[in-house]
């Protein structure tokens, strides 16, 4: 027969360890989510994991998010083991739903084919991929918000507080990204006639009626032509596929340049890419990997170049960037910035193709 003291120690030990297995499972699942999301991003883009870096914002943001979730699990368990055990199925359900949608997004993100219709610079077949990713992330964000409320308020205002924190998290991410993009990036041309770049890559943009380059596209082409004319770039690379009933963006730019003083032999065409990311991938695999170019300039608009640079960093590319001379109205600029914010957040978090 155990003494009263021994029985008390056993009871205290059981209380201290109550829910420890549940905690272990949830912490493990939090780590699995981070690893799955990260591996999915790099494998879908056929990138070696050696390219992974915590200094890349997208990786850092998801690490912070996953780390926060794990820390909150531990704090919740330490604060109230009984409540933690009672709510384990709710927490597991939110995690499982988030994970299933995220894995579905990773699976859909493997595809590189689909219709050429685009919205927010994203081919249509990638829109539902992004939707799956965002639904999954929403479930996990709600779980994090719920954990915070359980820790700071116990059983009061948990639902209202969780919803408020969920909205605050998304608003904070949007405002941060908007500020990051709208602040612009420093572009300094390091190439000249004495030290020319191998190629200036003009990123494709919208084509207007009768296969005319849009104002934004035309200004990108003109900036690329200026780099060529001043000897800062030896060749021009035109990129971009087509919407139904239109010429490819690369072809439209080519015909535009034929009316200028440029040797057609110095123009390269790529008419398959459907998005900015396709064009970055082309630079890595074709211009650098196969052609052997090392000195590359990207030509686009000031509001676009921040996202372009983030994509290039994900691909571990060191490129130069030059902005076009386009001038936009305030309303137009706000719209393009909004589009860039949505695109950059989705790329940071999920690397949607």
Residue pairs with C-beta under 8 A, 6 or more apart in sequence:
2 10
15 81
18 81
18 82
18 85
19 77
19 81
19 82
19 84
19 85
19 88
20 77
22 77
22 84
22 85
22 88
23 73
23 74
23 77
23 84
25 92
26 73
26 88
26 91
26 92
26 95
27 70
27 73
27 74
29 92
29 95
29 99
30 66
30 69
30 70
30 73
30 95
31 66
31 70
32 99
33 66
33 69
33 95
33 98
33 99
33 102
33 140
34 62
34 63
34 66
34 67
36 99
36 102
36 103
36 106
37 62
37 102
37 106
37 350
38 52
38 59
38 62
39 49
40 102
40 103
40 106
40 109
41 58
41 350
41 351
42 48
42 49
42 51
42 52
42 351
44 106
44 109
44 110
44 351
44 353
45 281
45 314
45 315
45 351
45 353
47 314
47 315
47 316
51 314
51 315
51 316
52 59
53 59
53 316
54 60
54 63
56 313
56 314
57 310
57 348
58 310
58 314
58 347
58 348
58 349
58 351
61 348
61 349
62 349
65 140
65 144
68 144
69 140
69 143
69 144
69 147
72 144
72 147
72 148
72 151
73 91
73 147
75 147
75 151
76 83
76 84
76 147
76 150
76 151
77 84
79 151
80 150
80 154
83 150
83 154
83 155
87 150
90 146
91 143
91 146
91 147
94 139
94 140
94 142
94 143
94 146
95 139
95 140
95 143
97 136
97 139
98 136
98 137
98 138
98 139
98 140
98 143
99 136
99 140
100 136
101 132
101 133
101 135
101 136
101 139
102 132
102 133
102 136
102 137
102 140
103 136
104 132
104 136
105 129
105 130
105 132
105 133
105 136
105 350
105 352
108 128
108 129
108 132
109 126
109 129
109 133
109 350
109 351
109 352
109 353
111 125
111 353
112 353
113 125
114 123
114 124
114 125
114 126
114 274
115 123
115 124
115 125
116 123
116 241
116 242
116 243
116 244
116 274
117 123
117 124
117 243
117 244
118 124
118 243
118 274
118 275
119 127
120 339
120 342
120 343
121 275
121 276
121 339
121 343
122 130
122 275
122 343
122 346
122 352
123 274
123 275
126 275
126 352
126 353
129 352
129 353
130 346
130 350
130 352
133 346
133 349
133 350
133 352
134 346
137 349
137 350
138 166
141 166
141 169
141 170
142 162
142 166
144 165
144 169
145 161
145 162
145 163
145 164
145 165
145 166
145 169
146 158
146 162
148 161
148 162
148 165
149 157
149 158
149 161
149 162
149 165
150 158
153 161
173 345
174 341
174 345
177 341
177 344
177 345
177 348
178 337
178 338
178 341
180 306
180 344
181 303
181 306
181 307
181 337
181 340
181 341
181 344
182 303
182 337
184 302
184 303
184 306
185 302
185 305
185 306
185 309
185 321
187 305
187 320
187 321
187 322
187 323
189 227
189 232
189 297
189 320
189 322
190 320
191 197
191 227
191 232
191 233
191 295
191 297
191 320
192 230
192 231
192 232
193 230
193 231
193 232
196 231
196 232
196 233
196 234
196 295
197 227
197 232
197 233
197 234
197 295
197 296
197 297
197 320
198 233
198 234
198 235
198 287
198 293
198 294
198 295
198 296
199 233
199 234
199 235
199 236
199 237
199 268
199 287
199 293
199 295
199 296
199 297
200 224
200 227
200 228
200 232
200 233
200 235
200 236
200 237
200 296
200 297
200 298
200 299
200 322
201 237
201 239
201 279
201 283
201 287
201 296
201 297
201 298
201 299
202 220
202 221
202 223
202 224
202 236
202 237
202 238
202 239
202 253
202 299
203 220
203 239
203 240
203 276
203 279
203 298
203 299
203 300
203 304
203 308
204 217
204 238
204 239
204 240
204 241
204 249
204 250
204 253
204 273
204 279
205 213
205 214
205 216
205 217
205 220
205 240
205 249
206 214
206 216
206 217
206 249
207 213
207 214
207 217
207 242
207 243
207 246
207 247
207 249
207 252
208 214
211 246
211 247
211 251
211 252
211 255
212 252
213 221
213 249
213 252
213 253
213 256
215 326
216 301
216 324
216 326
217 249
217 252
217 253
218 256
219 301
219 324
219 325
219 326
220 299
220 300
220 301
220 324
220 326
221 253
221 256
221 257
222 324
222 325
223 299
223 322
223 323
223 324
223 325
224 233
224 236
224 299
225 236
225 257
225 260
225 262
227 233
227 236
227 297
227 299
227 322
228 234
228 235
228 236
228 262
228 266
229 261
229 262
232 297
233 297
234 266
235 266
235 267
235 268
236 257
236 262
236 266
236 267
236 268
237 268
237 270
237 287
238 249
238 250
238 251
238 253
238 254
238 257
238 267
238 268
238 269
238 270
239 249
239 250
239 270
239 271
239 273
239 279
239 282
240 248
240 249
240 250
240 253
240 270
240 271
240 273
240 279
241 248
241 249
241 250
241 271
241 272
241 273
241 274
242 248
242 249
242 251
242 271
246 252
247 255
248 271
249 271
250 269
250 270
250 271
251 269
251 271
254 267
254 269
257 267
258 264
270 279
270 282
270 286
272 278
272 282
273 279
273 281
273 282
275 353
276 304
276 307
276 308
276 311
276 343
277 311
277 347
277 352
277 353
278 353
280 308
280 311
280 312
280 315
280 317
281 315
283 296
283 298
283 312
283 317
283 319
284 315
284 317
287 293
287 296
288 294
288 296
288 317
295 320
296 319
296 320
297 319
297 320
297 321
297 322
298 305
298 308
298 312
298 319
298 320
298 321
298 322
299 322
299 323
299 324
300 308
300 321
300 323
300 324
301 323
301 324
301 326
301 336
302 323
302 324
302 326
303 328
303 333
303 336
303 337
303 340
304 336
304 340
305 321
305 323
306 340
306 344
307 340
307 343
307 344
307 347
308 321
309 319
309 321
310 344
310 347
310 348
311 347
312 318
312 319
314 347
314 351
328 336
346 352
